[in-house]
Amino acid sequence: MGAPHAEYGERVPKRKNTFSSWPRRLAQRAVHAAWAWVQRTGSVTAEHPGRFRFGALGPHTRLAFPLGTVFGEPWIHIGSHCIVGEQVTLTAGLMPDLDLGPDPILRIGDGVVLGRGSHVIADTTVTIGSDCYFGPYVYVTSTNHSYDDPHEPIGKQWPRMEPVEIGPGCWIGTGAVILPGARIGRNVVVAAGAVVRGVVPDHAVVAGAPARVVRRWTPAEGWQPPLRTPAPVPLPDDITPEQLRALAELDEETAARLAELDAEA
C-alpha cells in the first residue's frame, strides 16, 4: 500500500521559493511608478494644456488624467483652483467641430470639484457656480430626449434643450442627475442618487427621484425640520499640526476628562 496522500490523491505542497516574488515586486513597483508619472504628465493645467484649447482655464486648476470625452473646449470656461477628477466628461455642443457663437456654453466657477466619472453635457448653457463640490458619477445635462411622435424611435427624435444653473456653494451627491431646465439655488445639498428638475430654493436639501425638498433653512426659522446633529466646531486658527497629532493620540477616557475640565473652567 502506498502512502496515504498517494492513495487519496492529495497533493504535496511545493516549497515556496522566497526569492521568486522579488521580480514580481519590482515589476509592480515599476508599473505603479510609471502610472503615477503618466498621471502627473497627462494632467491638464493652464500652463500645460496639451491639445486642449479651452475658452478659459484658470490658474491652479487641474484636470486629472485620464480624462473622459472632452470637446467644444473653446466654449468651455473653467475658473481657478478647480479639481476635475479622472474620467470626467465635459462637452459643449451636440457634437465636435461646431461653431457655437461668441459666448461660452459651459461655465464652471472658481474652486469647483468634479468627482471621478462625472459628466457635464452642455448642448445649451450650463453654469456651475463657485465652490460647488460634486461626488463621483454625477450627471448634468441640458438636453433630454423627446418622445412626441409615438411612431418614430425616440433616439431619432429631435431633443429638447433647456439651460441649467447650479448656484455657488452646492454639494451634489454621488450619482445625482441634474436634468435640463434645473435651477438650483445657493448652498443646496443634492442627495446621492437624486434626480433634479425645476427650481430648487437656496439653502435646501433635496432627495429622491424626482427630487423634492426635505429640509430648508430660512432666516426666520432656521433649519426645518431641525438638524439631528450639532454643527461641527471649526478648528481654531492658531492650532498647530503638533497639537493635532497630540489630540489624535489621546484615548477616549482622557479626552472626556479634558472636556469636563474645560467645561468646569
Salt bridges, closest charged atoms under 4 A:
GLU86 OE1 - ARG116 NH1 2.58
ASP148 OD2 - ARG160 NH2 2.79
GLU242 OE2 - ARG245 NH2 3.52
GLU260 OE1 - ARG257 NH1 3.06
